[in-house]
Amino acid sequence: MAERQLEGLMSVTLEKIKEMTGSNTIIGEPIVVDGATILPVSKVTFGFAGGGSDFGAKTTKELFGGGTGAGVSVTPVAFLIVKEGNVRTVQLADSSSTVDRALNMLPELVDKLSGMLGKKESAEPAGEASQEQE
Protein backbone atom coordinates (compact mmCIF):
# COMPACT_ATOMS: atom_id res chain seq x y z
CA MET A 1 0.00 0.00 0.00
CA ALA A 2 2.82 2.42 0.88
CA GLU A 3 4.40 1.88 -2.55
CA ARG A 4 1.19 2.96 -4.27
CA GLN A 5 0.90 6.09 -2.15
CA LEU A 6 4.46 7.16 -2.98
CA GLU A 7 3.91 6.31 -6.63
CA GLY A 8 0.81 8.51 -6.64
CA LEU A 9 2.68 11.42 -5.06
CA MET A 10 5.49 11.15 -7.59
CA SER A 11 3.22 10.84 -10.62
CA VAL A 12 1.20 13.93 -9.64
CA THR A 13 4.40 15.95 -9.17
CA LEU A 14 5.85 14.81 -12.50
CA GLU A 15 2.58 15.61 -14.26
CA LYS A 16 2.68 19.15 -12.87
CA ILE A 17 6.28 19.55 -14.06
CA LYS A 18 5.20 18.47 -17.56
CA GLU A 19 2.47 21.11 -17.52
CA MET A 20 4.92 23.85 -16.53
CA THR A 21 7.72 22.88 -18.92
CA GLY A 22 5.91 22.26 -22.20
CA SER A 23 7.34 23.20 -25.58
CA ASN A 24 5.60 26.60 -25.42
CA THR A 25 7.66 27.39 -22.34
CA ILE A 26 10.97 27.07 -24.18
CA ILE A 27 9.93 28.56 -27.54
CA GLY A 28 7.06 30.89 -26.69
CA GLU A 29 3.97 31.77 -28.66
CA PRO A 30 4.74 33.92 -31.72
CA ILE A 31 4.06 37.65 -31.41
CA VAL A 32 3.41 39.61 -34.62
CA VAL A 33 4.35 43.31 -34.60
CA ASP A 34 4.67 45.54 -37.70
CA GLY A 35 5.08 42.58 -40.06
CA ALA A 36 7.75 40.95 -37.90
CA THR A 37 7.22 37.70 -36.01
CA ILE A 38 8.92 37.58 -32.61
CA LEU A 39 9.53 34.24 -30.87
CA PRO A 40 10.66 34.37 -27.23
CA VAL A 41 13.26 31.75 -26.26
CA SER A 42 13.70 30.70 -22.62
CA LYS A 43 15.96 28.42 -20.64
CA VAL A 44 14.09 26.01 -18.38
CA THR A 45 15.70 24.20 -15.45
CA PHE A 46 13.99 22.05 -12.89
CA GLY A 47 14.68 19.74 -10.01
CA PHE A 48 12.61 16.99 -8.50
CA ALA A 49 12.78 15.00 -5.27
CA GLY A 50 10.56 12.45 -3.65
CA GLY A 51 10.67 9.98 -0.84
CA GLY A 52 8.63 8.03 1.58
CA SER A 53 8.69 5.62 4.43
CA ASP A 54 6.26 3.17 5.81
CA PHE A 55 6.35 2.70 9.53
CA GLY A 56 6.45 -0.60 11.37
CA ALA A 57 3.15 -2.33 11.89
CA LYS A 58 2.73 -1.80 15.65
CA THR A 59 -0.92 -1.24 15.04
CA THR A 60 -3.37 -2.76 12.61
CA LYS A 61 -3.37 0.47 10.57
CA GLU A 62 -0.85 0.91 7.77
CA LEU A 63 1.14 4.07 8.40
CA PHE A 64 2.85 5.97 5.61
CA GLY A 65 4.85 9.17 5.50
CA GLY A 66 6.07 10.68 2.26
CA GLY A 67 6.43 13.71 0.16
CA THR A 68 7.58 15.07 -3.15
CA GLY A 69 8.72 18.45 -4.30
CA ALA A 70 9.88 20.21 -7.41
CA GLY A 71 11.28 23.53 -8.45
CA VAL A 72 11.16 25.12 -11.90
CA SER A 73 13.07 28.13 -13.18
CA VAL A 74 12.18 29.80 -16.49
CA THR A 75 14.70 32.40 -17.68
CA PRO A 76 14.15 34.38 -20.89
CA VAL A 77 17.40 34.30 -22.88
CA ALA A 78 16.67 35.58 -26.40
CA PHE A 79 14.18 36.53 -29.07
CA LEU A 80 14.10 35.25 -32.64
CA ILE A 81 12.85 37.95 -34.99
CA VAL A 82 11.61 36.87 -38.43
CA LYS A 83 10.94 39.68 -40.89
CA GLU A 84 10.78 39.49 -44.68
CA GLY A 85 12.44 36.07 -44.69
CA ASN A 86 15.38 37.19 -42.53
CA VAL A 87 15.97 35.75 -39.06
CA ARG A 88 17.76 37.69 -36.34
CA THR A 89 18.63 36.66 -32.81
CA VAL A 90 18.43 39.24 -30.05
CA GLN A 91 20.11 37.89 -26.95
CA LEU A 92 19.05 39.27 -23.58
CA ALA A 93 22.18 38.39 -21.59
CA ASP A 94 25.79 38.57 -22.66
CA SER A 95 27.09 35.06 -23.26
CA SER A 96 30.66 34.42 -22.29
CA SER A 97 31.12 31.29 -24.38
CA THR A 98 32.69 31.52 -27.83
CA VAL A 99 30.33 28.82 -29.07
CA ASP A 100 27.30 30.82 -27.87
CA ARG A 101 28.56 33.95 -29.64
CA ALA A 102 29.15 31.99 -32.86
CA LEU A 103 25.67 30.48 -32.75
CA ASN A 104 24.14 33.90 -32.19
CA MET A 105 25.97 35.30 -35.21
CA LEU A 106 24.98 32.41 -37.47
CA PRO A 107 21.60 33.75 -38.72
CA GLU A 108 23.15 37.12 -39.66
CA LEU A 109 26.04 35.36 -41.42
CA VAL A 110 23.62 33.24 -43.45
CA ASP A 111 21.67 36.39 -44.42
CA LYS A 112 24.87 38.16 -45.52
CA LEU A 113 26.10 35.17 -47.52
CA SER A 114 22.71 34.81 -49.20
CA GLY A 115 22.76 38.50 -50.08
CA MET A 116 26.29 38.28 -51.48
CA LEU A 117 25.49 35.19 -53.55
CA GLY A 118 22.30 36.81 -54.84
CA LYS A 119 24.19 39.93 -55.95
CA LYS A 120 26.95 37.87 -57.57
CA GLU A 121 24.47 35.75 -59.56
CA SER A 122 22.54 38.80 -60.78
CA ALA A 123 25.79 40.58 -61.77
CA GLU A 124 27.26 37.67 -63.79
CA PRO A 125 24.68 37.55 -66.64
CA ALA A 126 24.98 41.32 -67.18
CA GLY A 127 28.79 41.03 -67.31
CA GLU A 128 28.65 38.17 -69.83
CA ALA A 129 26.21 40.08 -72.05
CA SER A 130 28.50 43.13 -72.22
CA GLN A 131 31.47 40.94 -73.22
CA GLU A 132 29.52 39.34 -76.05
CA GLN A 133 28.64 42.76 -77.53
CA GLU A 134 32.33 43.80 -77.81
N, C-alpha and C positions, 0 to 999 in steps of 0.2 A: 504494500500500500504506500509506503514512504517513497519508493522509487517513482510511482505514478505522480505523487504530489510534486516532487522535485522536477520531474519531466514536464509537468504542466506549467510550473513557474518559469522554467527555462524557455519553453516554446512560446509563451506569451511575451516574454522579454525579447526574444529574437524576432518575433512578428512585429513588434513595435519598432525595432531597429530597422527592419525592412521598409516599414512605412516612412520612416524619417530619412532614409538614405537611398531613395529611389533614383532613377536616372535623371529625373527632372531636378534633383538636388545638385548634381554635379554640373550638368549642362542645363541651364535654366530655360524657361519658356522664352521664345523669341519676342523681342520688342521691336516694333517698326516705328521709326521716326524719320520724317523727311526723306523717304525712299531708301533709307538704310535699315538693315536688319541687325539688331544687336543681340548677341547671345552671351549671357553671363556664365562664367566658368568659376566653379568653386572647388576647394579642396575639402574633402570630408574625411575625418578620422573618428574612430569610435573604439570603445573598449567595453568589454563584457565580462561579468563575473557571476558565478552562481555556486551555491553549495547547500548542503543540507545534512541533517543528522537525524537518525531515529533513535529514540531513547529506549533503554532497556525495558522489558515488559514486566514491571513491578506491579502493574495493575492490569486489568483486563482491557483497558483502552489502549489503542495504538497511539503513541505520542510521536509527533514529528515537528522538527524545527528546521526552517530553511529560508533562503532568500536569494534573490537575484538582483542585479543592478547593471546599469549601462550608462555610458556617457557618450554624447555625440558632439562633435565640434564641426561647424560649417564655416569655412573662411573663404570669402570671395577673393580670387587671385587675378582674374583677368576678364576682359570682354573681347569677343570676336565680333568685328564689325564687317558686314558684307554689304557693299554698295557698288552697283553697276558691274557686277562680276568680280570685283576685287575684294580680297579678304585682308583685313588688318587685325593685328593683335594689340590690344592696349592692356599692358600689365599694371596692376595696382601696386605691387610691392617690388622693390628692386631685388632682382635675383643675383646671388653672388656666384652662381655656378656658370662656367663657360658653356656647358651644354644647354642650360636654360636660356642663356642669351642667344645662342645659335638657333635654337628652336623658335624663339620669339621673332628672330629676323627672317626666318624662312619664308613666310607668306609674302613679305615685301620683296625679297630676292626673286621669288618666282614671278611676281608681277613685273619687276624690272626686266628680267630675262625675256618674258613674254613680249613686253613692249619693244625691246631691242630686236628680237627675232622678227616681230611684225614689221618694224620699220625697214629692216634689212631685206625682207622678202618683197616689200612693196617698192623698194628702191632698185632692186636688181632688174626687173623687166624694163624699167624706164632707161636704165643705163645701157642695156643690150640694144634697145631700139635706136638710141642715138648713135651707137657704133655702127649699126647696119646702114644708116643713112649716109655716113661718110664715105 
